[in-house]
Amino acid sequence: MIFWINDLLTALSLDNLVSYITFRALMAVLSSFLFGIIFGKKLINIIYQLNFRDKSREYGDISSENKSGTPTMGGLIIFISFLFSLLIWGKFDNFFLTVIIFASFWFTAIGFVDDYLKSINGSSDAGMSRSLKLLFQVLFGIILSILVLSPESSPFPDELLTKLFVPFFKNPVIDLSWFYYVFIVLVVIGISNSINFADGLDGLATIPVVFLSVVYAVFAYIIGNARIAAYLWYPYIEGSGELVIVLAALIGALAAFLWFNTFPAQIFMGDTGSLFLGGVIATSAILLKKEIIFLLAGGVFVVEFLTVFIQDYIGIKLFKRRIFYRAPIHHTFQFLGVAESKIVVRFWIIAAIFTLVSLISLKLR
């Protein structure tokens, strides 16, 4: 559709506008936001009528009964708004965009099936098994690793193909060789699950993902521009600038979803949304060769993931006791009596600080 828009603007002598990534990115934000606002309320009503509603999990002394029955699968608002915006402003002959589209459908499908099973079975613990979700994440990681590492399809120059970049270092720190295939799978699992774990309170995951998207959009803009990349000593990756449009569309869609998801939420994103977000962010990180920056920019999600891992695999399985009152860590604060809205805003503040630190790494190298 971008080509039709270009023809229209040409007739109006404004054809140069669509050649600017910044213009398309701003329009992508506005398009996904407006579509999400208009479409969101209707989708909430449809989901409610179909009885796809949240079945609250019990956390002992933490009361969640007042949220039971809230429509879920709200990730569809984000997903559809995101695709609508890309349909208008994206260039579908671009490798990066097509891979992201593939990832978005893959992870949304996993989350949708999981939410659907929970709904029809009447329990938050009766969805897709953790091992089956992990299997599909691994399978996607394998497909993605083949796409980005095979010389026939890879967008990376040969000299950078298996090199690992680390924040605050100008040059690659190590050549992972064949282990890069495994590394990509681990990145997909880690990022997609960490965002999934953080989706536990109204609006908790949304703003940190917006901050993450801003960070990766900045890197995409730099890496996709030969002149700026050379000035800042980053490797130029042709075509990667299209990820700016992808991430801009995601930011607008998240803003629209937050309109309905702020406390008290009218709808939850469910695994439909959290796995979609995790898949898109993980894929973007890999396509930009900025996987490690997630440890900084996504610090909130890393902490959430680590608390679940420590609780389940070190505390309960190894020592037969809890390390935290509850995991992920935001439920511990709930257990201690901190108000939900206060937890959410404080997590947003922490996410903003992580974002600033990660952007500092652009120059401090």
N, C-alpha and C positions, 0 to 999 in steps of 0.2 A: 504493500500500500504506500510505502514511502516514495515509490516512483511516481504514483498518481499524484501525490501531494507535490512532488517536485514539478510535475507538468503544470499543476495549478499555479504554483508560485512563480513559475517561469512566465506564465501569461500575465502575472501581476508584477513582473520584473523584480521578484523577490527570490529567485531560484537559488541564490548563493546561501540562503539561510540554512537549507537542509544539508549543506556541505559541512556545517559546523556541528561538531559533536555536542558542544555546550548547548546549542539551541535545541537539538533533538532530545538531549537529556532533560532539559527543563520542561519541554513539552511532554516527555514521557512521564515525568512526575505528576504533572497536572492531569494528564489523561487517565492514568491509573487511579489517581485519587478521586476525581470526579465520577468516573465509572463505578468505583467501589462504593461511594456514598449513595449514588442513585440505585445501584443494583443490590447493595448490601441489605437494605431493609426488606426488600422483596424476598431475598434468599433466606433471611432469618425466618420469615413467615412460612416459607415452604418447608424448611427444615423442621420447624415446630409442628406443622401440620402432619409431617411424615413421622413424627414422634422420634426423631433422632436427637435424643436429649442426654445430657451428662448423667452418669451414674457415679455419684461421689464415692471415692475410696475413703475408708475409715483410717484415721490417723490417731487413734486413741483419744487423748484429751483435746485434740484439735477438732473443732466442730466445722463440718462442711455441709451439713444438712440443708442449710439455707440456699446452697447453690445447686442442689440436686434438681434435675428437671430443666436446667438451662440448656437451650439448644447448643449442640456441638457441631463439629465439621465446619466451623467458621473459616478454616483455612481455605475453603473454596472461594471465599470473597477475595482473599489475597491472590490465589492462583488465577482465577478468571480475570481479575482486574489487571494483573501482571501480564497475562497473555494478550489481553485486549490492547494494552499500550504497546507491547512489542509488535503486534500485528500492524499497528499504524506506523511506528517510528523505527522499527528494526529492519536490518538488511539480512534477509534470510539466505543470502549466498555467502554469508560469513561463517567460518568454521566455529568460532567461539559462541556465536548466538545459537547455532543449531545444536551444539553440544549441551548448552544450558537448557534449551527447550526439551531435549531428551531427558535430562536430569530432572527437570521440573515435573514432567509426566510420570517418570519412574517413581519418585519419592512421594508424590501426591497419591498415586495409586496404592502404595504400601500403607500410607496413613489412612486413606479412605477405607480400605478393607479392614484395618484394625479398628477404626471408630465404628464401622458398621457392625462388626462382630460384637463389640462391647454393647452397642445399643440393643441388638436383637437378643443378646444373652442376658441383658439386665445387670451387668457388672463391669466395673472398670478393670477387673482382673481377668476378664473372659474374652479378650481380644486376640489378636495374632500373637503367637508365642514369641518370646524374646529371641529364641534360637532361629525361628523362621524369618523374623525381621532382620536379624544379623546376616542370615544367608543371602537375602536379597541385597543388603548393603554391600556385602563382599562381592557378589556377582556384578553389581554396578561398578565397584572399584576396579575389578578385573577388566571390564569392558573399557572403562575410562583410561586405565593405564595403557592398554593396547592402542587406543586411539591417539594418545598424546606422546607415546614413546616409540611407536613404529615410524621409521623414517619416511614411509609412504604417506602417512597422514599427519604426522606431528607438525604443529605450528612453530616449534622451537628450532633454532639453529642447531646444527649437529654438535657444535662445541658446548652447548648449554643443555643438551638433552637430558642428562641424568645428574646434573649439578644441583647441589642444594644451597640455597641462599638463606642467610640468617640476618635478622635485623642488626643494624649498627656495624655491618661489615660491607665494604664496597664490592668485594669479589666473592665468588662461590667458596664455601669453606671446605667442601668435600664432594667427591664424585661417588655417588651411591651405586653406580653401575646397575647390575641386575636387581639389586635390592630396592631400586626406585619403584619397581612394580609393587612390591610389598608395602613400601612406604605410602604409596597412593591409596592402597586399600585401607591402611591404618588411618590415614587422614580422613577418608570418607566415613569410616566407622566412628572415629573420635568426634569429629565436628557435628555430624548429623545427630548423634546420640546426646551430645552435650547440650545442644539447643533444645532437643526434645525433653531433657530432664528439667530445663529451666522453665518450661511452660507449666507452671503450677499455680500462679496467682494472676489476678486480672491485670493485664498489661505488662507483666514482669519481663517476658521475653521480647516484646515488640520493640521497645526503644533501644535496647542493646543491639538488636539486629539492625536497626536503622543506623546506629553508629558504626557497626561493622561494615555495612554497605557503603557508607561514606568513605571509610578508610580504603576499602578495596576499589571504589570508584576513583579515588585520587591516584592510587597506584596504576590502575588501568589507563587513566588519562596520560600519565607520565610515560609508562612503558609503551603505549600505543602511539606516541608522538616522537618521531626520530630526533628532532631537534632538542626537545625538553629532556628526553632520555639521555642523550649525549651530554647535555649540560650537567645533569645530576648524577652522571655515571651509573646509569641503569642500562641493562641490555634492552635494545629495541626489539619488540615482538610484533611483527606486522599483523594488523587486524585486531589486536587485543583491545583497541580503543572502543570497539563495539560493546565491550562489557560495561562501559560507562552507562550506556543506554539501558542495558539489562538491570544494573543496580539502581539506576534512577527510577525505572518502572517499579522495582521492588519497594523502594522507599515510599513512593506514592501509594502503592497498594497497602503497605503496612499502616500508613497514616489513616487511610480509609477504614481499615479494620479496627484501629485503635479508637476511632470515633464510636464504635459499638461495643468495644471491649473494655473501656475504662470502668473502674469500680462504681457501682455494681454492674458486672458485665451482662449485656443482652445476649451474647453468644461467646462460646469458647472456640479457639482455633482447633483444638483437638490435635491428634497425631497427623491429621490431614494437613494442618498448617505447619506444625513444628518440624515434621520430617521433610516437608517441601522446603522450608527455609533452610534447614540443615543441609539438604542436598544441593541447593543452589549456592549457598555460601561455600561449602566444601569444594564444589566443582570450580567456582570462581577462583578460590585460593590456589588450586592446582593449576588451572589454566594460566595464572599470572606468576606461577612459581613463587608464591608468597604464602606457603603453607605455615611456616613458623611464625609469621606475624600474627596468626590467630591466637597464639599464646599470650600476646599482649593485647591486641584489639578486642579479643574475645575472652578477656580475663574472667569476667563474670561466669561465662559458660564453662570455662576450664575448672573453676572452683566448684561449680555445681556437679560437674562430671566426676571430679576427684572425690567429693564427699560421698557420692553414691558408690564409687569403686571401693573406697576405704571402708565404708560401712558394710557393704555386702561381702567383699572378698577377703578383707583383712579382719574386720571386727567380728562379723557373724560366722563366717566359714572357718576362719583360722582360730580366733580366740573365743568363739561362742558367746560374744557379748557385743553390745552396741558401743561404737566410738562416739557417735553424736546422738542427741536425743531423737532426732529424725533426720532422714536424708531424702532428697537433696537439702542443702543447708537452709534454704528459705523456710522449710517446715520446722526446723529447729527454732528459728526466731518466732514463728507462730506459736510453737509449744511454750516458749518463754513469755508469751503474752504481748509481743509487739504487734501493733495494729497492722493489718494487711497493707493498707495504703502507704504507711510509713516504710514498711519493708520494700515495697515496690519502688518508691521514689528514691530511697537510699541506694538500691541496686542500680537505678538509672544514673545516679551521681557517680557511683564507682565506675560504671561502664564509661561515662564521659571522661573520667580521669585516665582510664586505660586507653581510650581513643586518642587523647592528647599525647600520651607517651609514645604510642605507635606512630603517630604523625611526626613526632620529633625525630624518629629514626630516618626520615626522608633526607635530612641534612646532616645529622650527627652520626657520621660513619667514618 
